[in-house]
Amino acid sequence: MPVSARRARSKAGGLATLGAGSGGGDGGEEALYLAPKHLVIGATIDVYGRAVHLRSCDPWTREWYAGEEAARAYECAPQPPNLLIEESVPAPPAMVVPPHTGFGSEEDSMQSVYTFNVKPLKRNLTKWALHDGIVYKWSAKVITTSVLDTGRRFIIALYPADDTMAVFEVSIRNSGFKGGQFLRRDKYHTSAGAEYTPPDFAAGRRVTILSHVFEVLGGADPETRAK
């Protein structure tokens, strides 16, 4: 239990309210300090500027106040019954996870939510060993109302080693669009928050990646078509 005030004599001049049996009289210098007769259940005492309300005591203290030594040497009366006050305990606030800022992966950003001592994410070595070097690719077209974008073709790549994805645009001559990387390799999630899996890219299905809607045309390589 933490110490609110270290052991020392406290002056009685700050008494706010004294209960029955607190006593009085002129005791010289001793009257300037709190004495056992001042510590009565129901009293409010001042401890270094803090009002402390006495509500209960343990059985040993109650027995001592009821004894002859407390009455003869300290002019103490038996302690009154304990004050039972029911207090409502507020429910702990729910931890709300802030939305992802878009910088870095979501899993990496969540590390700063769980702990102050942020450490790099541990790689699933078993999964990496089984799928390292494997890339599933699907050809797709973008769903848009722009006439200029209707002829654009893309390759959606899924890396099962770490469940990351990337989108590349196919270079078409005289299309006006430079082929290459369209969306960098990163983790992307469905609208339900789940990670994409190969069945999500069946031919004819539509997937949304960062507000870009793609319609899958089919597997772009024999390995993916076999999958």
C-alpha positions, 0 to 999 in steps of 0.5 A: 500500500503506498504511503500518503503521508510519512510517519510524523506528528500532525498538528491538531489546529487543522481539525475540521470536524470532531466526533463525539468523544474527541475531548478538549481542554488545555494540555499545553504543547501536547494539545497542539498535536493530534492525539488518539482521542481525536481519531474517532470514526465520523470525524474529519481531520486535516492532514497537511491540508487534506481533509481525511474522513475517518470511516472505520477501524480494524478490530485490534484498534477498536479493542484498544479504544474500549480498554482501560489504558486508552480511557485512563492515559489518553481520555479516549472513548470507545469507537462508534460503529463503522460507517458503511458507505456504498460507492459506485465503482465506475467501469474502466474505459474501453480501449478504442483502437485509432484508425490506421493513418496509412503510413506503414503497415497496420500491424506495425502501427498497432505495436505503438498501441499495445506497448511503449517499447515498440519492437519490430514484428516477428516474421512467421518463419514457417510460413515464409519457408513454405511460400518463399518465392511464390507469387500468385498473379491475376490479370484485371481491369479497372471498373470506372466511368472514365472512357480513358481508363476502360482499356487499362489492364493490371496484374494483381500479385499476391505474395503468400509468404507474408500475405502482401499484395501489389498491383502493376499496370500492363504497358500498352502501346499508345495508351497514354499510360506508362506501365509499371507499379500501380500500388506498392507491395503492402498488406491490403484488406477487404471491406470486412477487414480480412486479408485477401486470399486466392479464392477472392480473385476468382474470374469475374469477381470484383475486388476493391483495393484502396478505393480502386475497383478491379474486375478479375479477368483470370489467372495471369500465369499457369501456376495461378490458374492451377491454384 
